[in-house]
Amino acid sequence: MHDTVSRRTVMKSIGAAGAVGLAGCSADGGGSENTISMGILMGVTGGLSEVGPAIRDAAELAVKQVQDADNGFSVDTQFENTETKPSRGVSGAEALINGGYPMICGGLASSVTLQVAENVAIPNQAVMCSPSATSPDVASLEDNDFVYRTPPTDKLQGSLLAQIAAERREKESAAILFLNNAYGNGLSNGFTKTFESEYGGEVLNQVSYSAGRSSYTSQLQNALDGDPETLVIIGYPESGTKIFRNFYENFNRADMDILVPDGLRADDLPGNVGHDMTNVRGTNPSSAGPGIEYFRSAYEEEYGSAPGPFNQQSFDAAAVLMLARAAAGEDDGTAIRDQMRAVTDSGGEAVGPENLGAGVSLAADGNEINYQGVSGPVEFDENGDLASAVYNYFRYTANGTENIEQVEV
């Protein structure tokens, strides 16, 4: 079963005779003009269990900003847990469509997002905005402009990791151990192409692995064959914890340079691994928008902890969807889609996390607005991707992570 948490202000019932057919239907909630209906579809268990709950919290913080603004609007949300599995993502998205939700904040994993987009959102004309699906494959979807995302594509991150390996770490050979899904394949191929064609490096081994194994020692052995100068590990914390345990326990390479992408940035990873991880560096999308300090303060006040990876992008995804829905004036996926760029393009009155509730009213009244993201500029290109991005280059410490510098790509 999938987990369902309903925070709905308007109850919708679907009888057996009146159930919504999924194939080709329009996602029209039919609710009040001043009720914004948004589904939240994220993996808070499974491979993203260590970071998923906080990403969901950030989206719900955006909802709270609108709810508490005394602007005449209410927000009707329903949460579906994908368990970081494509099949659960599809069934969760179907539940949201059947519940009358015309837009979805999510998914998280690229593999989940791709399946949900192709099988549910696009056929049903529902808008999706993912805060963390970074696979280049998302950009090539035949989506009729219904799919967006607030993190940069892994095409950029793979190139940046290659640049770090070659220029900052001065390595000439590398190996890659990558999760066998859209996220892992996209990053592995992106790194390899840039490292070899632009920097003259050599990728000795590209070794894939599946989630949920009891040991990854043999995969590590295959990756380390030939003695590469650096190892790139791509995945999520659930499998990453076991991989790093196996690495430190079974290989006398604790000083080897290891690079990781955003999916493996988790402050509690060294504690879970049980080893100093100071040989590990990585990249993740930065949060450099004008509202970042307000967001951090509001997040810490609400949840009692600092925001983590993709939390800022999650707030932005939810905020843009709600602003586009307000501008559209109805719970209709096509109408919302047509406002996604209008509320984020330059020009108009600036809206950020500190005045999001007022921005919803402005958008509903037909005013031009420019949402300025917590994570940085949110301007969508023709594929629904960000036009530019800033990354953190970080390293692991004995107890967590710290940023080294910010890099614009």
N, C-alpha and C positions, 0 to 999 in steps of 0.2 A: 504494500500500500504506500501511497505517497502521503507525506505530511501536509495538512492543510490548516493554515491559521487564518481565520477570517476576521477582518477589522471593518466590516462593511457597515456603512451607514444606511444603505438601502438594501433590503433583502429581496433577492430575486429567486423565484422558484421555477423549476422546469418540470412539468409533468411528463409522464411517459408519452403521451400523445403529442406534446408540444415541444419535445426536445429539439435543440438546435442541431441541424445537420452540419457536419464539419466541412464537407466538400464544397468549396466555392462560396460559402456564405459570407455576408458582410458582417464584420464585428461591430455591431451597433448596439450599445447597451440600452438605449431608449430611456435613460434616466433623466433626472432634472438637469436643466441647463447649468445650474450652479453646483452640480455634483460631478466631480472628476473621478472617473473610474479607471484604476490602474492596477494591473496584475504585477506581482513581483515574483519572478521565477529564478531561483538561485540555489546552488548546491551548498548546503550547510553541513552535510555529512559526506562521507566518502573521501575522495582524493583531496577535496578542498575544505575539509572539516576544520582545519586550523585557522583559515583566513575567511571562509565563507560567512560565518555568523556576523563578523564585524562589517563585511561588505553590505550585507542585508541591513544592518543597523544604520549605516550611512544613508541608504535609500529611504529608510523610514524616518530619519532625521529631517530629510527634505519634506516629506509628507507632513511631519509635525510643524515645520515652519509655516506651511500653508494653512494647516488646520488652526493654528493659534493666532492667525493674523487678523482676525475679526474683519474679514473682507467679504463676507457673504458666501464663501465657497466652503464646501466640505469635500473630503477626499475618501473615496470608497476603494479600499485595497483588499486584495486576497493574496496570500503568500502560498507558493507551491515549492516544495523542496525537491530538487532534481536528483539529490544524492550523488551528484557529479556523474550521472549516467545518462547517455542520450535517450534511452528508452523511457526513463523516468521523466526526463525533460519533456518529451513528446506528450506523455500522458498528463503531466502537469499543465502544459500549455493548452491541451484540449479542454481540461477542466476550466481554465480561465476563459477560453473562447465560449464555452457553453454557459459560463456564468455572466456573459455579456461584457467582458472587458475588451476594449478596442485597442489597448496598447499594453506592452509588456516591458518592464524594466528587468533586463536579463537577456540570456543566461550568462553564466560565468565562464565555464570551460568552453573553448572553441568547438570541440566535438559536439557538445550539447547544443550550443547556439546554432551550429550549422544544421543539425537535424531538426531542431524546432523551427528554424526559419523555413526550411524546404518543405516540411511536412505539415506545418500548422499555420504559422504566421502569414507567410506569403499567400497560400491558397485562400486564407480567410480574410485577407486584406486588413491585418492587424499590424500595427507599428511595433517594432522591437528596437530597443536601445540597450546594448550591452555595455557594462562598465569594465569588462576584463577579457572579452574574447579577442585575442590578438592575432589569430592565424591569418596569413595572407589570403586563404581560401574564402574568407568572408567577403572580401572585396569583389570576388568574381561571381558571386551569387546572381542569378537572374531574379532579382528581388522586386522589380517594379518600384524601387525606391522606398520600400517598407522597412529596410534594415539599416540601423545606424550603430555607431559605437563611440564611446568617449575615450578609450585608450588608443594609443598609436598602434599601427600594424607591426607584426613581428618582422616584416621585411626590413623595417628600420632597425629593430633591436638586434636582429641577426648580424646586420652590417656593423652596428656599433660594437657588439661583442668581438667581432673579428678585428676591428680597428684597435680595441683595447689589447687583445692578445698580441697583435703584431707590433703596435707602436708603443703603448704604455708598458707592456710586459716583455717586449722584445723577444717573442717566441717565433720560431720558424716551423714548428710542427705541432699538431694538435690531434686529439681524438675526441669523439663525441659519444656520450651515452645518453640516449633520448627516449622519452616515453613515446610509445607507438600510437600516437593519435594525431589529429590535425595540428595541434599546438606543437608537439615535439617534432614532427616531420617538417613543419614550416620553418621553425627556428634552426634545425639541423641543416637543412638545405640552404637557408639564407646565410648562415655562418660559413659553410663550406665554399659557396660561390664567391663570397667577398674575400675570404681569407686566401683563397688560392688565386683568384683572378686579379685582385687589386693589390695584394700584398706579397704575392709570390710564395706564400706558405704552403704547407702540405698537410692535409688531413689524412692521417694514417688509417684511422678506423672510424666508421659510423656504426654503432651498435645500438639496436633498439631493445626495449624491454617492455613488459606489460605490468600493469599495476597489480598489487595484491600478492606478490610472490613472497615466500618466507625468507628467501636469500637472493642476493644479487651478486654474489662473489664471482660466479662464472662469467657474468656479463661484464663485470669490472675487469676481470682477467683478459677477456677478449679486447676490451677497449684499450687496455694498457700495453697490449702486445706491440713490440717495436719501440717501446720507451718514448712515447710522445712527450714533448716539453710541457704541454698544458693539457688539461682535461676539462671538457665542457660537459656539465651534467644538466639535463633539461627534464623538468617534471614538476611535481607538486609535493608538498611536505609529507603526505602520507607515505609514499614510496621513498621520497628523498631521505627520510629519517633512517630507513633500513639500509639504503645505499651508502650513506655516509658512515653508519655503524660498521658495515662490512668493509668499507674502504680502510678505516682507521684500525680495525681489528686484524685484518688479514694482509695488509700491504704496508711495507715499511716505507711509506711515501708521504708522511705527515706534513712535509714541507713542500710538496708538489703544488704548483699553481693550479687552482681550480676556478673556473668561471661558471656562474649560474645566471639564469634570467629571472624575471620578476616572479615566476611561479614558485621559486625556491627562496624568496626573501621572507623569512619568518623569524622574529626575534627570539622565539623559544626553541628554535631548531638546535642550537648547541647544547642546551640543557636536555632536550629529548634524545639527542645523539649520544650525549655523555662524553664529549670530547671538545677540546679547544679547536675551533674552526677558523683560526686566523689566517690560514692559507687560502681561504675562499673569498673571492670577489665577485661582483655581479652588477647587473643593471636592472632598473625598474622605472616605469614612467614617473616623472616628477610631479610635484604639486606646487605650481608656481603662480597661481592665479591671484588676483587682487583681494579675493575674499578668504585667503587661506587662514589668516590668523583668527578671523571671526569663526570660521568653520571649526578649527581646532578647539577653540574655547567652548563652542556650543556642543561639540562632540564629547569632550571631556566632562562637561557639566552633566550631560544626559546619561553617559554610560560609565563614567568613572575611570576611563583609560584613554590613552592617546590613540588617534586613528592609525590604521595600518595600511598595507598595500591595497591599492585600488579603492580605498574608502572615499577619496576625493572624487574619483571618476564615477563612483556609484551615486554620490550626491548629485553630481552634474547630470547623469543620465536621467535620474528621477525628476530633477528640476526642469530639464528641457522638455521632457514628455508632458509634464503638468502645464508648462507655459504654452506649448503647442496646442494642447487640448483646450486651454482657456481661449486662445486665439481662434481656434476652430469653432467654438461655440456649441459643440455637440459631441457626444460619444460615438464618433464615426471614424474608423481607421483611416479612410482616404482623406477626410478633411483634416485630421491631425497630421498625417504625412505631409500634406501640402503646407503646413506651418512650421515644420521642423527647422528649415533653414531661415525662415523669416524671423524667428525669435532669437537666432544666434548670429546672424550676419551683422557686420559692423554698421553703425548708424542707429539712431533711435536712442531711447533712454536706457542708461546702464542699469542692469539688474544683476544682483549677486545674491549670495546666501543671506546677507543681512537684510535685504528687502525683497526676498522672494515672494512673500505673501502679497505685498503691494504690487509686485510685478505681474502676478496672476490677474489682479484686477485691471491693471493697465492693458495687458494683452487682451483680456475679454472686452474691453471698451474700444478696441480697434487701434490702440496706440502702437507705434513702432517701438520695439524694445531690442536691446542687445544684451543677451545673457553672457556675462563674463564669468567663466568657470572657476571653480575652486582649484581645479587641476591645471588651469592654464586656458589659453584661448580655445573656445569651442566653436569652430567654424568647419562645417562639413563640406568635403569635396563631392564630386559627382558620384562617388561610390558610398557616400555616407561615412567616410573616414575623416579623421582630423587632417587638416591641411599641413600642420607642422606640429612638432613635439619637442619636449625637453625631458631628458632622462637623468635619473640619479645614477652615478657610478659609486657603488658602495662596497664596503668590506665587512666581513664578520669579525666581531670581537669575541672575547671569551664568554660574554654574557648576552650578546645580541648582534645588532648591526649599527653601522654609522656611515653617513655619506662622506665620500671623498671630494666629489665635485659634481656640478651639474653640466650636462653636455646637450647642446641643441642640435637636432638633426632635421 
